Amino acid sequence: MTTGVQEAPRAVPPSAEPRAEQGAATRWWRARRSMQPVTDWTTEWKPLVWIVAVFSAFYFLPVGNARFDGAVVEALALTRWYAQEHVLLCLVPAFFIAGAISVFVRQASVLKYLGPRAPKPVAYGVASISGTILAVCSCTVLPLFGGIYANGAGLGPATAFLYSGPAINALAIILTARILGVELGLARGIAAIVFALVIGLLMHVIFRRDEAQRSNSWIAPSDADETGRPLWQTAVFFGAMVGVLVFANWGSAGSADGFWGVVHTLKWQITAGFALLLAFALVRWIRMSVVEIGVIVAVTALLALLFPAQPLVPFAAATVGLSLAASTSDGEAGDWFAASWGFAKQIFPLLLLGILAAGLLLGRPGHEGLIPADWVARSVGGNSLGANLFAAVAGAFMYFATLTEVPILQGLMGSGMGDGPALTLLLAGPALSLPSILVIRSMIGISKTLVFLMLVVVMSTATGMLYGAIM
């Protein structure tokens, strides 16, 4: 029963609710101020800069501009040409040779003839002679350089080999003398030999402290390291691989007459002979399966008969077959493939990136990139310091395949290039390129790479100016 009297509501302090809200806001604000920021911009500014730079580059990309579109086409065309003409015939054999250096060449032998403590006449003489025999381009020599350097060769002899391989090319020097003149060919040959020795010695002197530490880090090989197969067997094995590399890439001397013309005509028959010698060495001394090697030889010979005008087909088949057989083998053959594959992973991506950039900037012979060809022709006229320096820097970053520097230079001299800058380009161009610079940096570091680049540029410039003054 209700009485009709209602209970009065409980009194609430007028400021209680606002105070509660105010306290929660204050606590949130104080907690927020005490928290560490989620993003620390003192460490994240570098990724931000890269993102903004890449975004800006694509945002302002001059697509539709005739020169830019042409440069992109030239970059892709140069990369395709390199992939078609040089990867299979040049790089793949070079990777196998570099891997073989790491596995089959005793470290004691490398240290004895090319190590930091080796007698200087022996070390630099062996490095220069080895490079002369190979006669490869600035990119193909990289796996070989990496192989001997990683196996204990001193920085001086290794860089002498690095320069001499592409620069001291007997066929290229002969071709230079025939097409551009005896004086220029003779000057190129003498200067290239001197450069290889001087650059190697200067690299050793400049980085002698690093070399001393590196030399001390090598453990003296025991007597067991010296034992193994006879030296002549190793020499035959490497000779067969070098023979395949050299003759598969043997360029035309411009005429089918004479000794060099006959050699070029028979290049694939000679290459096949060295390949058979290599197959014999793999079975007899490396202990690979005679059945597997026999199948590879038979398939390669069959494809050579079926595709006589396309020698790359049997060459590719032999390369794939040898890779499969070696990669699935135990012992030295498996180690050989693993080392070769390691060089391929390190070098090949950087090479393609560098060739793409070189094609974008400079184009192909006879085609322009972003940099107009007439700029180059005007910049190398006369015999001034600027002309020679420009020729040295441009040559150091351009990519020249073996023997292609001669017709390129012939066209530039026809456009007004001076004799001095011509020799400068011949000394700096074949020895270096943007792709090779990127790879060398990954092998010996940026400081040594910059010094090597500077030595090539400075010595080429000075020699070109001296030659131009004399002529």
Summary of the structure (lengths in Angstrom):
residues: 471
radius of gyration: 31.1
end to end distance: 132.1
largest distance: 135.3
contacts: 1540
relative contact order: 0.11
helix: 76%
strand: 0%
